[in-house]
Amino acid sequence: MSRAAGQSQAHESARAQVAGAAIYVDDIPEIRGTLHAAPILSTVAHGRLLGIDTAAALALPGVRGVVLASDIPGDPLLASFGHDEPIFASDTVQHVGQVLGLVVADSVMQARRAARRVTCQIEPLPALLDVREALKARSFVLPPVFVRRGDAERALTQAPHKLTGSLDVGGQEHFYLEGQVAYAVPQEQNQWLVYSSTQHPGEVQHWVAHALGLDQHAVRVECRRMGGGFGGKETQAGHLAVWSALAARKFRCPVKLRLDRDDDFMVTGKRHPFAYDYTVGFDDTGRLQGLKLTMAVNCGFSADLSGPVADRAVFHADNAYFLEDVEIASYRCKTNLQSHTAFRGFGGPQGMIVIETIMGDIARTLGLDPLAVRRRNLYGLAERNVTHYQMTVEDNILEPLLAQLARTSDYTQRRARIAAWNRQSPVIRRGIAITPVKFGISFTATLFNQAGALVHVYTDGSVQVNHGGTEMGQGLHTKVAQIVADELGLPLAQVLATASDTGKIPNASATAASAGTDLNARAAQYAARHVRDNLAQFVAGLDGCGAGAVQFAAGAKGGEVTTPKGTRLFTDVVKLAYANRIQLWSDGFYRTPKIHYDKTTLTGRPFYYFAYGAACTEVAIDTLTGESRVLKVDILHDVGTSINPAIDIGQIEGGFVQGMGWLTTEQLVWTDRGALATHAPSTYKIPATGDIPDHFKVELWPEPNREDNVFGSKAVGEPPFMLAISVYEALRDAVGAGRQGLVRLEAPATAEHMLRALNEKNPTNA
């Protein structure tokens, strides 16, 4: 028997993508009469919008008109969770790059040129651009949240050692290869078809219907694939869809809106920048005895997904460590910047980096190996195993995983060699760090942990599967097809996954939270199982046996159906079943079990399970220029029983490199006027091929998921991102060589920030 799952199968679109034949939204042949839209952007961070002069734009060739707030037939606010973001600014502008309206023209370049000729009269108002200033001003998009366990104040008073520090961590641009794009096509009887590059077609459907004043059944949204998403197309793809649909309604023809890269930077939100202040107490061995932590979250001008992002940061402020006496304050600050949004890790990275910073500083203060301090604070198996939000950690593999990585990476010996190197090398200094990851898997909003799927078996034995997840290059469709193929006992080539479509699967959750395979593959498995059961009962009736005796498996000739009386080809069984009026299609539905939590207190079991991993990273820094380079990376990561090892390893490698970019080169800089200065590849630097070390080794932890998850697998989209915190800690290790106490290194660790950290002599501790 040959199984599809558990094997390194090629991505279902790989050949088409290599050949340039994979269709993205901008590749869809345009219907005759299609117009193109471009956004009119605010040039002021905060002000009163007194007027918009479109005369110069309307005079240009090919321009058909403009779309403004007055053209919205439905609610002028987007149907977002906070209901606090206007579709188009009307009275007030709240950030540079806020969309005030659209210019619509015959071609995309005509529309873009005309949009830049629109002049706006804006009376400036004071703008908040710094998150610490916003915190002082009590400027919030949502109320603060506080989580406490034990008595942090008393524990700090009694601790033998205490450190007080602060940390600032920047945001990150998604930099998806395919920019934001939507194509709205009017249908008959006031119905709409919207092609959207979105991680959440159901939300796009909801937003478009809300803006047009229609019921949701009048809007169908389709997404075959995205050229990357990373969270940036979870909510904010909805803006493009709404804008293009409003233009299509006004001009009564299809309208496409595709942002150029500069506008994409200026309009869309980023990973949330965070600012932290902390006081930590610990004993002589480095074990934590108390922690008070303040997180100031830079949310931008509206809530978007800032609430759940900030919540997840609170949930992951422990990372892998038991926090006995802890007090966490999370402030969701409003600033006059783009509305920051989901990004791979969804607040988890921002929660983990501060506790890893604390671990490194404790080790330097005590003169201990940072890995020893980390292992000293790990969650236990039978005790010290309850999180600060009251969830018991039941699947803990942290200690054996770290021990194995330390051994296979030769950590102890390398650390000694690096110390010897640093003693004789005044200019080029090296550092090394191992950091763990414990990442909770499930949407923290419990209602989103559900999925549906359809499986159709055609009379020639071929199979089509459709589900509510979206493909953004991560291999979701491939994994779903693998699971369905095995459930029906077929070769993988016989199963085809089709475009995500709200007309097929309604109310689907976003493909996010690393739960795409967990939810959608299980739902598809259940749908395939219903069909298989129908066929098994039919064949059992033919052969006079129990349905449980009927076996489905891929064989030399394709899918085979075997009973005690003999073997038939799957294709022959399907034809017979159809002739006997047996249902050959079914739906499947799955909801994640065991999860629950109180969102007012942030306590309960928000996660079905945890994904674990660890990375050992070695770096070198130039103490004269601040430049740095990653020399070696060793990763041991937990994906359960892998459905597709090649895809999973690719996700681990890609996640690590993206995380490395967040913490080293990807710096977002806003001017004192609130304009994003780093809005193109010339000024915003993602990692390039030359930044990848020659030694980049990834191994998978050999154990299935201890929870009943599809194929025994674990989520792999987000957890590897946090492995890159080892890069940041290795850089701090190099900076702090021969130094005790805090190493204040602002992230990303650009050359400028590195020099600042190198030149700061013995920061004072409380």
C-alpha positions in Angstrom: 0.0 0.0 0.0 1.4 3.4 -1.0 0.3 6.4 1.1 0.2 9.9 -0.1 0.5 11.5 3.4 3.8 11.3 5.2 5.7 11.6 2.0 7.5 14.6 0.5 5.1 15.4 -2.4 5.6 18.3 -4.7 3.5 21.4 -4.1 0.3 21.1 -6.1 1.1 24.3 -8.0 4.9 23.9 -8.3 5.1 23.1 -11.9 2.6 25.8 -12.9 4.5 28.4 -10.8 7.9 27.5 -12.3 6.4 27.7 -15.8 4.6 31.0 -15.1 1.2 29.3 -15.7 -0.2 29.7 -12.1 -3.0 32.3 -12.2 -3.1 35.1 -9.6 -5.8 37.8 -9.4 -3.9 40.2 -11.7 -3.5 37.4 -14.3 -7.2 36.7 -14.7 -8.2 37.8 -18.2 -10.0 41.1 -17.9 -13.6 41.4 -19.0 -14.2 43.9 -21.8 -14.9 47.3 -20.3 -12.8 46.7 -17.1 -11.7 50.0 -15.5 -8.8 50.4 -13.1 -8.7 52.3 -9.8 -5.9 54.0 -7.8 -6.1 55.4 -4.3 -6.0 59.0 -3.2 -3.8 59.2 -0.2 -3.5 61.6 2.7 -0.2 63.4 3.1 -0.9 64.5 6.6 -0.7 62.2 9.7 -3.6 63.8 11.6 -5.9 66.6 10.5 -9.4 67.9 9.5 -10.3 67.1 5.9 -11.8 70.3 4.6 -12.0 69.5 0.9 -10.8 67.4 -2.0 -10.1 69.0 -5.4 -10.3 66.5 -8.2 -10.4 68.9 -11.1 -6.8 68.3 -12.3 -7.2 64.6 -12.1 -10.5 64.5 -14.0 -8.9 66.6 -16.8 -6.4 63.9 -17.6 -6.9 61.5 -20.6 -8.7 58.2 -19.8 -10.0 59.3 -16.4 -13.6 58.3 -15.8 -14.2 59.8 -12.4 -13.6 59.5 -8.6 -15.1 57.5 -5.8 -15.4 59.3 -2.4 -17.1 58.7 0.9 -20.4 60.2 -0.4 -20.6 57.3 -2.9 -20.9 54.6 -0.3 -24.5 53.1 -0.3 -24.0 51.1 2.9 -22.2 51.8 6.2 -19.4 54.3 5.8 -17.4 52.3 8.3 -15.7 48.9 7.5 -17.3 45.9 9.1 -14.3 45.2 11.2 -14.4 43.9 14.7 -13.9 47.3 16.3 -16.1 49.1 13.7 -13.8 52.0 14.1 -12.3 52.4 10.6 -13.8 54.5 7.8 -13.9 53.0 4.3 -12.8 56.4 3.0 -11.7 59.3 5.3 -14.4 62.0 5.3 -14.0 64.4 8.2 -10.7 63.5 9.7 -7.5 61.9 8.4 -5.5 59.8 10.8 -2.3 58.7 9.1 -0.1 59.5 6.1 -1.3 57.1 3.5 -4.9 56.9 4.6 -7.2 56.4 1.6 -9.5 59.3 0.9 -11.0 58.0 -2.3 -10.3 56.5 -5.6 -9.6 57.7 -9.1 -11.0 55.4 -11.8 -9.6 55.3 -15.3 -9.2 53.2 -18.5 -5.7 51.9 -17.5 -3.9 51.4 -14.3 -1.2 53.9 -15.1 -3.7 56.6 -16.0 -5.5 56.0 -12.7 -2.3 56.2 -10.7 -1.1 59.4 -12.4 -4.4 61.0 -11.9 -4.6 60.1 -8.2 -1.4 62.0 -7.7 -3.0 65.1 -9.2 -5.7 65.2 -6.6 -5.2 67.9 -4.0 -6.6 67.8 -0.5 -7.2 70.6 1.9 -6.3 69.3 5.4 -6.0 71.4 8.6 -3.2 69.7 10.6 -3.9 68.5 14.1 -1.3 67.2 16.7 -0.2 63.7 15.8 0.9 60.9 18.1 3.7 58.9 16.4 5.5 57.3 19.3 4.0 54.4 21.3 5.5 55.6 24.6 4.1 59.1 24.1 0.7 57.5 23.3 0.9 55.5 26.5 1.6 58.7 28.5 -1.4 60.4 26.7 -3.6 57.3 27.5 -4.4 57.1 23.8 -5.9 53.6 23.3 -7.8 51.8 20.5 -9.0 49.2 23.1 -8.9 49.1 26.9 -5.8 47.8 28.7 -5.6 44.2 29.8 -4.0 42.9 33.0 -3.0 39.3 33.9 -1.7 38.4 37.3 -0.7 35.3 39.1 0.7 35.1 42.7 2.2 38.2 44.2 4.8 39.7 41.9 5.5 42.7 44.2 6.3 40.5 47.2 8.3 38.1 45.1 10.5 40.9 43.7 11.0 42.3 47.2 12.3 38.9 48.5 14.4 38.0 45.4 18.2 37.9 46.0 18.7 39.6 42.6 16.7 42.1 40.6 17.0 43.7 37.2 15.0 46.5 35.7 15.1 47.1 31.9 13.3 48.3 28.8 13.2 47.0 25.3 11.9 48.4 22.0 11.1 46.0 19.1 10.1 47.3 15.7 7.4 46.3 13.3 7.8 44.4 10.0 6.4 44.9 6.5 4.8 41.8 5.1 6.5 42.2 1.7 4.4 39.5 0.0 5.6 39.0 -3.6 2.0 39.6 -4.9 0.8 42.9 -3.6 -2.8 43.7 -2.5 -5.2 43.3 -5.3 -9.0 42.9 -5.9 -11.1 42.6 -9.0 -14.9 43.3 -8.6 -17.2 42.1 -11.3 -20.9 43.0 -11.3 -23.3 40.1 -11.9 -27.0 40.0 -12.8 -29.7 41.2 -10.3 -27.3 43.2 -8.1 -25.1 40.2 -7.4 -21.3 40.4 -7.2 -18.2 38.3 -7.9 -15.0 39.5 -6.3 -11.7 38.0 -7.0 -9.5 38.8 -4.0 -6.0 38.0 -2.9 -7.2 37.2 0.6 -6.6 34.9 3.5 -10.2 35.3 4.5 -12.7 35.2 1.7 -15.6 35.0 4.1 -14.7 38.3 5.7 -14.2 39.9 2.3 -17.7 38.8 1.4 -19.0 40.2 4.7 -17.2 43.6 4.2 -18.3 44.0 0.6 -21.9 43.2 1.3 -21.8 45.6 4.3 -20.4 48.5 2.2 -22.9 47.9 -0.6 -25.9 47.5 1.7 -26.6 44.0 0.5 -27.1 40.6 2.1 -24.1 38.4 2.1 -25.6 35.8 -0.3 -25.4 38.5 -3.1 -21.6 38.5 -2.9 -19.3 35.6 -3.9 -15.6 35.8 -3.3 -13.0 33.6 -4.9 -9.3 33.1 -4.3 -7.4 30.4 -6.1 -4.0 31.4 -4.6 -2.0 34.3 -3.1 1.6 35.2 -3.8 2.2 35.3 -0.1 0.1 36.7 2.8 1.9 36.3 6.1 -1.2 37.8 7.9 -1.2 41.0 5.8 -4.1 39.7 3.8 -6.2 38.5 6.7 -8.2 41.6 7.2 -6.6 44.2 5.0 -7.3 42.5 1.7 -10.9 43.4 2.5 -10.1 47.1 2.0 -9.1 46.5 -1.6 -12.2 44.4 -2.3 -14.6 47.0 -0.8 -12.9 49.9 -2.7 -13.0 48.1 -6.0 -16.6 47.0 -5.5 -17.7 50.6 -4.7 -16.1 51.8 -7.9 -17.6 49.0 -9.9 -21.0 49.9 -8.5 -20.7 53.6 -9.3 -19.4 53.0 -12.9 -21.5 49.9 -13.6 -18.6 47.8 -14.9 -15.8 45.6 -13.6 -13.0 47.4 -11.7 -9.6 46.2 -10.7 -7.5 47.8 -7.9 -3.9 46.7 -7.6 -1.7 48.8 -5.3 1.9 49.5 -6.5 4.6 48.6 -3.9 5.0 52.1 -2.6 1.3 52.6 -2.0 1.0 49.1 -0.5 3.7 50.1 2.1 2.0 53.5 2.8 -1.6 52.2 3.0 -1.4 48.8 4.8 -0.5 47.9 8.4 2.6 46.1 9.6 3.6 43.8 12.4 2.9 45.6 15.7 5.9 47.4 17.2 6.2 46.9 20.9 7.8 48.8 23.8 8.5 47.0 27.1 9.4 47.9 30.6 10.2 45.1 33.1 11.5 44.3 36.6 12.5 40.7 37.2 13.7 39.0 40.4 15.8 35.8 40.4 17.9 33.6 42.7 21.6 32.6 42.5 20.9 29.8 39.9 19.0 32.2 37.6 15.5 30.8 38.4 12.8 33.5 38.1 11.2 34.6 41.4 9.0 37.4 40.2 8.2 39.5 37.1 6.4 42.7 36.4 6.1 43.4 32.7 4.5 46.3 30.8 3.8 45.9 27.1 2.9 49.0 25.1 1.5 47.9 21.7 1.7 50.3 18.8 -1.7 49.6 17.1 -1.8 52.5 14.7 -5.0 54.5 14.2 -7.7 51.7 14.5 -8.1 48.4 16.3 -8.0 46.0 13.3 -6.8 42.8 15.0 -4.8 44.5 17.7 -6.8 43.1 20.5 -6.2 39.4 19.7 -2.6 40.2 18.7 -1.9 41.8 22.0 -3.7 39.0 23.8 -1.5 36.4 22.2 1.6 38.4 23.2 0.4 38.1 26.8 -0.2 34.4 26.3 3.4 34.0 25.0 5.2 36.2 27.4 6.2 33.0 29.2 7.5 31.3 26.0 8.9 28.0 27.5 9.2 29.2 31.1 7.2 28.8 34.3 6.2 32.2 35.7 5.1 31.7 39.3 4.6 35.3 40.5 3.9 37.5 37.5 2.0 40.7 36.7 1.5 41.7 33.0 0.0 44.9 31.8 -0.9 45.2 28.1 -1.7 48.6 26.7 -3.2 48.8 23.1 -2.0 52.3 22.1 -3.5 54.4 19.4 -1.0 56.3 17.2 -1.4 58.2 13.9 0.2 55.5 11.8 -1.1 52.7 9.6 -3.4 50.4 11.4 -1.1 47.5 12.3 -2.4 44.0 11.7 -1.8 40.3 11.7 1.7 39.0 10.9 3.1 35.5 11.1 3.2 34.7 14.8 0.3 37.1 15.6 1.8 38.7 18.8 3.6 35.5 19.8 7.1 36.8 18.7 6.5 40.0 20.6 5.6 38.1 23.7 8.6 35.7 23.5 11.4 38.1 22.7 11.0 40.0 25.9 11.3 36.9 28.1 14.3 35.6 26.1 15.9 39.0 26.6 15.4 38.7 30.3 16.9 35.2 30.3 20.0 36.4 28.5 20.4 39.4 30.9 20.0 37.1 34.0 22.7 34.8 32.7 25.1 37.7 32.0 24.4 39.2 35.5 25.2 35.9 37.2 28.0 34.9 34.9 26.2 31.7 33.9 25.7 30.0 30.5 22.4 31.4 29.1 21.3 27.9 28.1 21.6 26.7 31.7 19.5 29.6 32.9 16.9 28.8 30.2 16.8 25.1 31.2 16.5 26.1 34.8 13.3 27.9 34.1 11.6 25.5 31.8 8.1 24.2 32.4 8.1 20.9 34.3 6.2 17.7 33.6 4.2 17.1 36.8 4.7 20.4 38.6 5.5 24.0 37.5 3.4 23.1 34.5 0.5 25.6 34.6 0.7 28.8 32.5 0.0 32.2 33.9 -3.3 32.0 32.1 -4.2 28.8 33.9 -3.7 26.2 31.1 -1.9 23.0 32.0 1.0 22.2 29.7 0.3 18.5 29.0 2.6 17.8 26.0 5.9 19.2 27.2 9.0 18.0 25.3 11.1 21.1 26.0 13.9 19.5 28.1 14.6 16.5 25.8 14.4 18.6 22.7 16.8 21.2 24.1 19.2 18.5 25.3 19.2 16.8 21.9 19.8 20.1 20.0 22.6 21.1 22.4 24.3 17.7 21.7 23.8 17.6 17.9 24.9 21.3 17.5 28.0 20.8 19.6 26.8 23.8 21.6 29.1 23.5 24.7 32.3 23.0 22.8 31.5 25.8 20.3 30.7 28.1 23.2 34.1 27.5 24.7 35.8 28.0 21.3 33.9 31.3 20.8 35.0 32.6 24.2 38.6 31.8 23.3 38.1 33.6 19.9 36.7 36.7 21.6 39.6 37.0 24.0 42.1 37.3 21.1 39.9 39.2 18.5 39.3 42.8 19.4 37.4 43.7 16.2 35.4 40.6 15.0 33.5 39.2 17.9 31.3 36.1 17.9 28.3 34.9 19.8 26.1 31.8 20.1 22.7 31.2 21.6 20.1 28.4 21.8 16.5 29.6 22.3 13.4 27.4 22.6 9.8 27.9 21.3 6.5 26.9 22.8 3.7 28.2 20.6 0.0 27.7 21.2 -2.1 26.4 18.3 -5.7 27.5 17.8 -7.4 30.8 17.2 -7.6 32.5 20.6 -11.2 33.5 19.5 -12.7 30.1 20.1 -15.5 30.6 17.5 -13.0 30.6 14.6 -11.8 27.1 15.3 -14.2 25.4 12.9 -14.0 24.4 9.2 -16.0 22.9 6.4 -15.1 21.0 3.2 -16.7 19.3 0.2 -15.4 16.2 -1.5 -16.8 15.2 -4.9 -16.1 11.9 -6.6 -16.8 11.9 -10.3 -17.9 8.8 -12.3 -14.4 8.4 -13.7 -13.0 8.0 -10.2 -11.3 11.4 -10.1 -11.9 13.5 -7.0 -12.3 17.2 -6.3 -11.9 18.7 -2.9 -12.9 22.2 -1.8 -12.4 23.7 1.6 -12.5 27.0 3.4 -8.8 27.5 3.7 -6.7 29.5 1.3 -3.5 28.8 -0.5 -0.7 31.3 -0.1 2.3 29.2 -1.0 2.4 27.3 2.3 1.1 24.0 0.7 -2.3 23.8 2.4 -4.1 22.5 -0.8 -1.3 19.9 -1.2 -1.7 18.6 2.3 -5.5 18.5 2.1 -5.3 16.5 -1.1 -2.8 14.1 0.5 -5.2 13.4 3.4 -8.2 13.0 1.1 -6.2 10.6 -1.2 -5.3 8.4 1.7 -8.9 8.4 3.1 -10.2 7.1 -0.2 -7.2 4.9 -1.0 -6.1 6.8 -4.1 -2.9 8.0 -5.7 -2.4 11.7 -5.0 -2.7 12.6 -8.7 -6.3 11.5 -8.6 -7.3 14.3 -6.2 -7.6 18.0 -7.2 -8.0 20.9 -4.7 -9.9 23.8 -6.1 -10.1 27.6 -5.5 -11.4 28.8 -2.2 -15.0 30.1 -2.8 -17.6 31.5 -0.5 -20.2 30.0 -2.8 -19.0 26.5 -1.8 -17.9 26.8 1.8 -19.7 29.5 3.8 -18.6 31.3 6.9 -15.0 29.9 6.7 -12.4 31.2 9.1 -9.3 32.9 8.0 -6.3 30.8 7.0 -4.3 32.0 10.0 -3.2 31.0 13.5 -1.2 28.1 11.9 -4.5 26.2 12.0 -5.1 25.9 8.2 -4.2 22.2 7.9 -5.5 21.2 11.4 -9.0 22.6 10.5 -9.4 22.2 6.8 -7.6 18.9 6.3 -9.6 17.3 9.1 -12.9 18.6 7.6 -11.9 17.3 4.2 -10.9 14.0 5.8 -14.4 13.7 7.3 -16.1 14.5 4.0 -14.0 11.9 2.2 -14.8 9.4 5.0 -18.5 9.9 4.4 -18.1 9.1 0.7 -15.9 6.1 1.5 -18.5 4.8 4.0 -21.2 5.1 1.4 -19.0 3.1 -1.0 -18.1 0.5 1.6 -21.7 -0.1 2.5 -22.5 -0.5 -1.2 -19.7 -3.0 -1.8 -20.4 -4.9 1.4 -23.9 -5.4 0.1 -22.5 -6.8 -3.2 -20.1 -9.2 -1.5 -22.1 -10.1 1.5 -19.7 -8.9 4.1 -19.6 -6.2 6.8 -18.7 -2.7 5.7 -15.7 -2.8 8.1 -14.2 -5.6 6.0 -14.0 -3.3 2.9 -10.6 -1.8 2.5 -9.5 1.1 0.3 -5.9 1.5 -0.7 -3.7 2.7 -3.5 -2.2 -0.2 -5.5 -0.2 -0.8 -8.6 -3.2 0.0 -10.8 -4.5 2.9 -8.9 -7.1 3.0 -6.2 -8.3 -0.5 -5.2 -11.3 -1.7 -3.1 -10.8 -5.0 -1.4 -13.2 -7.4 0.4 -12.8 -11.0 1.5 -14.2 -12.0 -1.9 -11.8 -10.0 -4.1 -10.4 -6.7 -5.3 -12.0 -4.1 -7.6 -10.6 -0.9 -9.0 -11.9 2.2 -7.3 -13.0 3.5 -10.7 -15.2 0.4 -11.3 -16.7 0.7 -7.9 -17.6 4.3 -8.5 -19.3 3.5 -11.8 -21.3 0.7 -10.2 -22.3 3.0 -7.2 -23.5 5.7 -9.5 -25.6 3.3 -11.5 -27.1 2.2 -8.2 -27.8 5.8 -7.1 -25.2 5.9 -4.3 -24.2 9.4 -3.2 -20.7 10.2 -4.4 -20.2 13.5 -2.7 -20.3 14.8 0.8 -19.5 17.6 3.1 -17.4 17.5 6.2 -17.2 19.7 9.3 -14.7 19.9 12.1 -14.4 22.0 15.3 -11.4 21.9 17.5 -12.1 20.1 20.8 -11.2 21.0 24.4 -10.6 24.7 23.9 -12.2 27.4 26.0 -11.2 30.6 27.7 -12.6 33.7 29.4 -11.6 36.7 27.2 -12.2 39.2 30.0 -9.6 37.6 32.3 -7.5 35.8 29.6 -7.7 32.5 31.5 -8.6 29.0 30.4 -7.4 26.7 27.6 -7.1 28.9 24.5 -4.9 26.3 22.7 -5.5 22.7 21.6 -1.8 21.9 21.9 1.6 23.5 21.7 4.2 23.2 18.9 7.8 23.2 20.1 11.2 23.8 18.7 14.7 25.2 19.3 17.4 26.8 17.3 21.2 27.2 17.8 22.6 30.2 16.0 26.2 31.4 15.8 26.9 35.0 14.6 29.8 37.3 14.1 29.8 41.1 14.5 32.2 43.8 13.4 32.7 46.1 16.5 33.9 49.0 14.3 31.0 49.1 11.9 28.2 47.3 13.7 27.7 44.9 10.8 26.7 41.4 11.6 26.5 38.0 9.9 24.8 34.7 10.8 27.4 32.0 10.5 25.6 28.8 11.5 22.0 27.7 12.2 20.9 24.3 13.7 17.2 23.8 14.2 15.3 20.9 15.8 11.6 21.5 15.3 8.4 19.6 16.3 5.8 19.2 13.6 4.3 16.0 14.9 4.1 13.3 12.3 4.7 15.3 9.1 2.1 15.1 6.4 4.7 16.4 3.9 8.3 16.7 5.2 9.5 18.7 2.3 6.8 21.4 2.7 7.3 21.4 6.5 11.1 21.9 6.3 10.5 24.6 3.7 8.1 26.4 6.2 10.7 26.0 8.9 13.5 27.5 6.8 11.3 30.3 5.4 9.9 31.2 8.8 13.3 31.3 10.4 14.7 33.6 7.7 11.7 35.9 7.9 12.1 36.1 11.6 15.8 36.8 11.2 14.9 39.7 8.9 12.5 41.1 11.6 15.3 41.1 14.1 18.3 42.3 12.0 17.6 44.3 8.8 13.9 45.1 8.4 13.7 48.5 9.9 10.6 50.6 9.5 11.3 54.4 9.8 8.7 57.1 10.0 9.6 60.7 9.7 8.6 63.3 12.2 5.6 64.1 10.0 4.4 60.5 10.2 5.4 59.5 6.7 6.9 56.1 6.2 10.3 56.7 4.8 11.2 53.0 4.2 8.5 52.2 1.6 10.4 50.4 -1.1 13.1 47.7 -1.5 15.7 50.4 -1.9 15.2 51.4 1.8 13.5 48.4 3.4 15.8 45.4 3.4 14.5 41.9 3.7 17.0 39.1 3.9 18.6 38.1 0.6 20.2 34.9 -0.5 23.6 36.1 0.6 22.3 36.4 4.2 21.6 32.7 4.5 24.5 30.8 6.2 26.1 27.9 4.4 25.5 25.8 7.5 21.7 25.8 7.8 20.5 22.4 9.2 16.9 21.5 10.0 15.8 18.3 11.7 12.3 17.2 12.7 11.5 16.0 16.2 10.4 12.3 15.8 7.1 12.1 17.7 3.5 12.4 16.7 1.1 15.0 18.2 -0.1 13.8 21.5 -3.5 15.3 20.8 -5.9 13.7 18.2 -4.9 15.9 15.3 -5.1 15.1 11.6 -2.4 12.5 10.7 -0.8 13.1 14.1 0.7 16.3 12.7 1.3 19.7 14.2 1.0 23.2 12.8 4.1 24.6 11.2 3.3 28.0 9.6 4.1 30.3 12.5 6.2 28.5 15.2 9.4 28.5 13.2 9.4 32.3 13.0 10.2 32.5 16.7 13.3 30.3 16.3 15.0 33.4 14.9 15.0 34.9 18.3 18.2 32.8 18.7 19.8 35.2 16.1 19.0 38.2 18.3 20.2 36.5 21.5 23.4 35.4 19.7 24.0 39.0 18.7 23.5 40.2 22.3 25.9 37.4 23.4 28.5 38.8 21.0 27.9 42.4 22.2 28.1 41.3 25.8 31.2 39.2 25.6 33.3 40.1 28.7 30.5 42.2 30.1 28.0 41.6 32.9 24.4 42.7 33.2 22.1 44.2 30.6 22.8 44.4 26.9 20.4 47.0 25.5 20.0 46.2 21.8 17.0 47.7 20.0 15.4 45.4 17.5 16.0 45.2 14.6 19.7 44.9 15.3 20.8 47.2 12.4 24.4 48.3 12.3 23.4 51.6 13.9 21.7 49.8 16.8 24.6 47.4 17.1 27.1 50.2 17.5 24.9 51.9 20.1 24.7 48.7 22.1 28.5 48.2 21.7 29.3 51.7 22.9 27.0 51.6 25.9 29.2 50.8 28.9 27.8 48.8 31.7 24.1 49.9 31.8 22.9 50.4 35.3 20.5 47.9 36.9 18.0 48.4 39.7 
